[in-house]
Amino acid sequence: MNIALVNPAKIEEIQKFRWGSGGHLGLAYLAGVLEAAGYRCSVIDAKFHGLNPEDVFREIRKLDCEIIGITAMTHEVHTAHLIAQKIKEYSGTIVTVVGGPHATALPERTLLEFPGFDIAVFGEGENTILEIVKHYNAGEAHELLRNVNGCAFRLNGSIVKNSPRPFMNASELDKLPFPAWHLFPNQPFPQLAGRGCPYRCAFCMRVLGNAIRMRSPQNVIDEMEYLYREFGRKESWFRDETFGIDKKWTDDFLLLLEKFREMNDVDWSWKANSRVNIADYETYSRMHRLGCRELDFGIESGNVEVLRQIQKDITLEKAQRAISMAKKAGIRARAFFIIGHPHETLRTAFDTIRFAARLGSDEIAVGVMVPYPGTKIWMMAQRHEGGYTLLSEDWRLYDKYFGDAIELEHLSKNQLKALQSICYVWFYIRNLRIIDLCKFIKLHFAEAKRMLKILAKTNSVL
């Protein structure tokens, strides 16, 4: 049986900065599991190659596949469905499966809204997709999909949602085949040392669960050796939501990493997502000595009360200290912020703008709040809490860059986007980084033009 896995892309000028990013880790794991079970698997990464739905469909037609799996974040689900519709128009026998964050949050609604999808997978997908493929490969009756946990499907005009599939434990993660990166040629290869996050940030869905499950340090090092041996890679990006949260695991990993670098005589470089309340200078210094070049921190707001409301569980002092520690250790630091928190006002937003500029990070990323399904913010927006007005449930608008899904009692959607733009500009101007600002504008030219238009419209009300 042949399976194709698709990473769709919104084909808009404003989205181009996302093209060419690293290989899709979730699809790579699915492909690895399917290939290990003896199935033929192909990957079409539209985001890397800048393919529109018609391009993807043409590629699928060449593959003679019986099952198509499409991942989608919320703002991409319409694009994913366009692909599924074209597949259904071409052949009614091809099974279309949608997975990813949106299907995980709203499995039944996704099938109701988008008739081109036959099955929605929610939660960790490796074992679920494998059972689905085995089901069809064995020619089992369609209704027996009831036995596959972690999916919803159509049956006799209705939607059936099965029980959730339990998350894999640490030992099960160790037994997974390594991601099938040979299906993602010429792309950066991210890694995932652990899954899950114990924190309860209001804007985050926690697709991989609330409990952290860490692969063994040796298993992660074995994967690095595999990447080096098979592909000649000497770098990785740990996509864990909070790398380093387990101090003993981190110490054990760094010890093995040092041995790996010495034995292979390789200067392996890497970066990771971390959290300001676990910052430790000695650990950062050791990480830098062993190749860590960047740490990314979600700080989100420069206002103390806002941080409390979104359950971030950090302080501004801890944020300042973590950035200083990372830079002192020689590690590049990036800070992430959001404009549009519950009860956000011009005052609290400008607290964030000023704090982001004086924090001292090497780079910032600023998004507008999006009420992603499955989050506390989503529920608040639906109930008109937190000062929110939900403007639309058109998922194409659910994008943290120039999204139009919500506005606040004291801030319109255009004001939110204008404040987002001001945060970027002030970060560079306040720190006298004019050349870097010019480089940023050149790199993100389409976004910069749109920012200027929004600023021009909104200047009179800021």
C-alpha positions in Angstrom: 0.0 0.0 0.0 1.3 3.5 -1.0 0.8 6.5 1.3 1.5 10.2 0.6 2.0 12.7 3.5 1.4 16.4 2.7 2.6 19.5 4.4 0.4 22.2 2.8 1.3 25.9 2.3 -0.9 29.0 2.1 0.2 30.6 -1.1 0.2 34.2 -0.4 2.9 36.9 -0.7 2.6 37.5 3.1 3.3 33.8 3.8 6.6 33.5 1.9 8.8 34.0 4.9 7.6 30.6 6.1 8.6 28.7 3.0 11.9 26.8 3.0 11.7 26.1 6.8 12.9 22.9 8.3 11.3 19.5 7.5 8.0 18.8 9.2 8.9 16.7 12.3 5.5 15.2 12.7 5.2 13.9 9.1 8.8 12.6 9.3 7.9 10.5 12.4 4.8 9.2 10.6 6.8 8.3 7.6 9.4 6.6 9.7 6.8 4.4 11.4 5.0 3.5 8.2 8.2 2.6 6.4 9.4 0.5 9.3 6.1 -1.4 9.0 6.8 -2.1 5.3 4.6 0.4 3.6 5.8 2.7 0.8 5.6 6.3 1.9 6.2 9.6 0.0 6.2 13.2 1.3 5.1 16.4 -0.5 6.3 19.4 1.5 4.5 22.3 -0.2 5.8 24.7 2.4 9.4 24.0 1.6 8.9 24.0 -2.2 6.3 26.8 -2.4 3.6 24.5 -4.0 0.0 25.5 -4.3 -2.8 23.0 -4.0 -2.9 22.4 -7.7 0.9 21.7 -7.7 0.4 19.2 -4.8 -2.4 17.5 -6.6 -0.3 17.0 -9.7 2.5 15.4 -7.5 0.0 13.1 -5.9 -1.4 11.9 -9.2 2.2 10.7 -10.1 2.4 8.6 -6.9 -0.6 6.2 -7.3 -1.4 6.4 -3.6 -4.3 4.8 -1.8 -4.1 6.9 1.4 -3.3 10.6 1.7 -2.4 12.1 5.0 -2.4 15.9 5.3 -1.3 17.9 8.4 -2.7 21.3 9.1 -2.5 24.1 11.6 -5.7 26.1 12.0 -4.9 28.8 9.4 -3.9 26.1 6.9 -6.9 23.8 7.2 -8.7 25.4 4.2 -5.7 24.9 2.0 -5.4 21.3 3.2 -9.1 20.8 2.3 -8.6 22.2 -1.2 -6.0 19.5 -1.7 -8.3 16.8 -0.3 -11.2 18.0 -2.6 -9.1 17.8 -5.7 -8.1 14.3 -4.7 -11.7 13.3 -4.2 -12.7 14.7 -7.5 -9.9 12.7 -9.1 -10.7 9.4 -7.3 -13.4 8.6 -4.8 -11.5 5.6 -3.6 -8.4 7.4 -2.2 -8.7 7.8 1.6 -8.0 11.3 2.9 -6.8 11.7 6.4 -6.3 15.1 8.2 -4.2 15.5 11.3 -2.3 18.2 13.1 -3.3 20.8 15.7 -6.6 21.8 14.2 -7.9 18.3 13.8 -6.7 17.5 17.3 -8.6 20.4 18.7 -11.8 19.9 16.6 -11.9 16.4 15.1 -15.6 16.2 14.6 -16.1 19.8 13.5 -13.3 19.4 11.0 -15.1 16.6 9.3 -18.4 18.4 9.4 -17.0 21.6 7.9 -14.7 19.9 5.3 -16.3 17.0 3.4 -13.1 16.3 1.5 -11.6 14.7 4.6 -12.6 11.1 5.4 -10.8 10.7 8.7 -9.5 13.1 11.3 -6.6 12.0 13.5 -6.2 13.7 16.9 -3.4 13.5 19.4 -0.1 11.7 18.7 -0.5 10.2 15.3 2.1 7.6 14.8 0.2 4.5 16.1 -3.1 5.8 14.9 -2.0 6.3 11.3 -0.3 2.9 11.4 -3.6 1.2 12.5 -5.6 3.1 9.9 -3.2 1.9 7.1 -3.3 -1.7 8.4 -7.1 -1.5 8.5 -7.3 -0.6 4.8 -4.5 -2.8 3.7 -6.3 -5.8 5.2 -9.6 -4.8 3.5 -11.5 -4.6 6.7 -15.0 -3.3 6.8 -15.2 0.5 7.1 -17.2 0.4 10.4 -14.3 -1.4 12.0 -12.5 1.9 12.2 -14.4 2.1 15.5 -11.5 0.0 16.9 -8.9 2.7 16.1 -8.5 5.0 19.0 -7.4 8.6 18.3 -9.5 9.2 15.2 -12.9 10.4 14.0 -14.5 9.2 10.7 -17.7 9.2 8.7 -20.2 6.4 9.0 -23.6 6.3 7.3 -23.9 10.1 7.2 -22.8 10.7 10.7 -19.4 11.4 12.4 -18.0 8.9 14.8 -15.4 10.0 17.3 -13.4 7.2 18.9 -11.7 7.3 22.3 -8.5 9.3 22.6 -5.3 7.4 22.3 -3.1 7.5 25.4 0.1 9.4 24.9 3.2 7.3 24.5 5.4 7.0 27.5 9.2 7.6 27.5 10.2 4.0 26.7 7.7 3.9 23.8 9.2 7.1 22.4 12.6 5.5 22.5 11.3 2.6 20.4 10.0 4.8 17.6 12.0 4.7 14.4 13.9 7.8 13.7 12.1 10.4 11.5 12.4 9.5 7.8 14.5 12.5 6.8 15.5 10.9 3.5 12.1 11.9 2.3 12.9 15.6 3.0 16.0 16.2 0.9 18.0 19.4 1.4 16.0 20.5 4.4 17.1 21.3 8.0 16.3 18.4 10.3 14.8 19.3 13.7 14.8 17.0 16.7 12.4 16.3 19.6 14.0 15.1 22.8 10.7 15.1 24.7 7.0 15.7 24.2 4.5 17.6 26.3 4.5 20.7 28.5 3.5 21.0 32.2 2.7 24.7 32.0 -0.8 26.1 31.4 -0.4 29.2 29.3 -3.8 30.5 28.2 -3.0 30.9 24.6 -1.4 27.4 24.1 -3.2 24.2 23.2 -0.5 21.7 24.2 -1.0 19.3 21.4 1.4 16.8 22.9 -0.1 16.8 26.3 0.4 18.2 29.8 3.0 15.8 31.0 6.6 15.7 29.8 7.8 12.4 28.4 11.6 12.5 27.7 13.4 10.1 25.3 16.5 8.8 26.9 19.6 11.0 26.4 21.3 8.0 24.7 18.4 7.7 22.2 18.7 11.3 21.3 22.5 11.0 20.8 21.9 7.9 18.7 19.7 10.0 16.4 22.3 12.7 16.1 24.9 10.0 15.1 22.4 8.7 12.6 21.9 12.2 11.1 25.7 12.7 10.9 26.4 9.3 9.5 23.6 9.1 6.9 23.2 12.7 5.9 26.4 14.5 7.0 24.5 16.8 9.2 26.2 18.7 12.0 23.3 20.8 13.4 19.9 20.5 14.8 17.0 22.4 16.3 15.4 20.9 19.4 11.7 21.7 19.0 10.7 20.7 22.5 8.4 23.2 24.1 10.7 23.6 27.1 14.2 22.1 26.5 16.2 21.7 29.7 13.2 21.5 32.1 14.6 18.2 33.5 18.0 19.2 35.0 19.2 15.6 35.4 18.2 14.7 31.9 20.0 17.8 30.6 23.2 17.0 32.5 23.2 13.4 31.3 22.5 14.6 27.7 25.3 17.1 27.7 27.8 14.5 29.1 26.9 12.2 26.2 27.0 15.0 23.7 30.5 15.9 24.7 31.6 12.3 24.1 29.8 12.2 20.8 31.5 15.4 19.6 34.9 14.1 20.7 34.5 10.6 19.2 33.3 11.9 15.9 35.5 15.0 15.9 32.4 17.0 14.9 31.5 20.6 15.9 27.8 19.9 16.3 25.8 23.1 16.6 22.2 23.3 17.9 19.5 25.5 19.2 16.5 25.0 21.4 13.3 26.5 22.9 13.6 27.1 26.6 11.9 29.0 29.5 13.1 31.9 31.6 12.2 30.3 35.0 14.6 27.4 34.5 17.6 29.6 33.4 20.9 28.5 34.8 24.2 30.2 33.9 26.4 27.2 34.5 24.2 25.0 32.3 24.1 27.7 29.6 27.9 27.9 29.6 28.2 24.2 29.3 25.6 24.1 26.5 27.5 26.8 24.6 30.8 25.0 25.0 29.0 21.9 23.5 27.6 23.7 20.5 24.4 25.5 21.6 24.2 28.7 19.5 20.7 30.0 20.2 17.9 29.8 22.9 14.3 31.0 22.2 12.2 32.2 25.2 8.5 32.8 25.2 8.0 35.9 27.4 4.8 37.1 25.8 4.2 40.4 27.7 6.0 43.2 29.5 3.1 43.7 32.0 3.1 41.9 35.3 -0.7 41.7 35.5 -1.0 40.4 32.0 1.5 37.6 32.8 -0.6 36.6 35.7 -3.8 36.5 33.7 -2.4 34.3 31.0 -0.9 31.9 33.6 2.6 32.3 32.2 4.2 31.7 35.6 7.2 33.9 35.0 8.3 37.4 36.1 9.9 40.2 34.2 12.9 39.9 36.4 13.4 36.2 35.5 13.0 37.1 31.8 15.7 39.8 32.1 18.0 37.5 34.0 17.5 34.6 31.6 18.4 36.7 28.5 21.4 38.1 30.3 22.6 34.6 31.3 22.3 33.3 27.8 24.1 36.2 26.2 26.8 36.1 28.9 27.3 32.4 28.1 27.7 33.3 24.5 24.3 32.0 23.3 22.2 34.1 21.0 18.8 34.8 22.6 15.5 35.3 20.9 12.4 36.5 22.8 8.7 35.9 21.7 5.9 38.3 22.5 2.1 38.5 21.9 0.0 41.6 21.5 -3.7 41.1 22.4 -3.8 39.4 25.8 -7.0 39.3 27.9 -8.0 42.9 28.8 -5.1 44.3 26.8 -5.0 48.1 26.5 -2.8 50.6 24.9 -0.9 50.9 28.2 -0.3 47.2 28.7 0.7 46.8 25.0 3.2 49.6 25.3 4.6 48.0 28.4 5.3 45.0 26.2 6.8 47.2 23.4 9.1 49.0 25.9 10.1 45.8 27.7 10.9 44.0 24.4 13.1 46.8 23.3 15.1 47.1 26.6 15.4 43.4 27.3 18.6 43.0 25.4 17.7 39.9 23.3 19.3 39.5 19.9 16.0 39.2 18.1 12.3 39.3 18.8 9.2 37.7 17.3 5.9 39.4 17.9 2.5 37.9 17.1 -1.1 39.1 17.4 -3.2 36.9 19.8 -5.1 34.2 18.0 -7.9 32.3 19.7 -6.7 28.9 18.6 -9.3 26.1 19.1 -8.5 24.1 22.2 -7.0 27.0 24.2 -8.3 29.0 27.1 -8.2 32.1 24.9 -10.5 30.3 22.4 -13.1 29.6 25.1 -12.8 33.2 26.5 -13.3 34.7 23.1 -16.4 32.5 22.5 -17.9 33.7 25.8 -16.9 37.3 25.2 -14.6 37.2 28.3 -11.4 39.0 28.8 -12.7 41.9 26.7 -12.6 39.8 23.6 -14.9 39.9 20.6 -14.7 36.9 18.3 -14.8 38.4 14.8 -14.8 35.3 12.7 -14.5 31.5 12.6 -13.1 31.6 9.1 -9.9 29.6 10.0 -7.9 31.4 7.2 -7.9 34.4 9.5 -6.4 32.6 12.4 -2.8 33.6 11.8 -0.6 35.3 14.4 0.9 37.5 11.6 -1.9 39.8 10.4 -4.8 37.7 11.6 -8.3 39.1 11.9 -10.0 36.6 14.3 -10.5 38.8 17.3 -10.4 42.3 18.7 -10.6 43.7 22.3 -12.8 46.1 24.0 -10.1 48.7 24.0 -8.1 47.6 20.9 -9.4 47.1 17.4 -7.9 44.4 15.1 -6.1 47.1 13.2 -4.7 48.6 16.4 -3.4 45.2 17.4 -1.6 44.8 14.1 -0.3 48.3 14.3 1.1 47.7 17.8 2.7 44.5 16.5 4.5 46.6 13.9 5.5 49.3 16.3 7.1 46.6 18.6 9.4 45.4 15.8 10.4 48.9 14.8 11.0 50.2 18.3 13.1 47.2 19.1 15.6 48.1 16.4 15.4 51.9 16.8 15.7 52.0 20.6 18.8 49.8 20.4 20.3 51.9 17.5 20.2 48.9 15.2 19.2 50.7 12.1 21.2 48.5 9.7 19.5 45.4 11.3 16.1 47.1 10.8 16.9 47.6 7.1 17.9 44.0 6.8 14.7 42.9 8.6 12.5 45.0 6.3 14.4 43.6 3.2 14.0 40.0 4.4 10.3 40.5 5.2 9.5 43.0 2.5 5.9 41.8 1.9 5.1 41.9 5.6 6.8 45.3 5.9 4.6 46.8 3.2 1.5 45.5 4.9 2.7 46.8 8.2 3.1 50.3 6.8 -0.4 50.3 5.3 -1.8 49.3 8.7 0.2 51.9 10.5 -1.0 54.6 8.1 -4.6 53.6 8.7 -4.3 53.3 12.5 -1.9 56.2 13.3 -4.7 58.6 14.2 -6.2 56.3 16.9 -3.0 55.1 18.6 
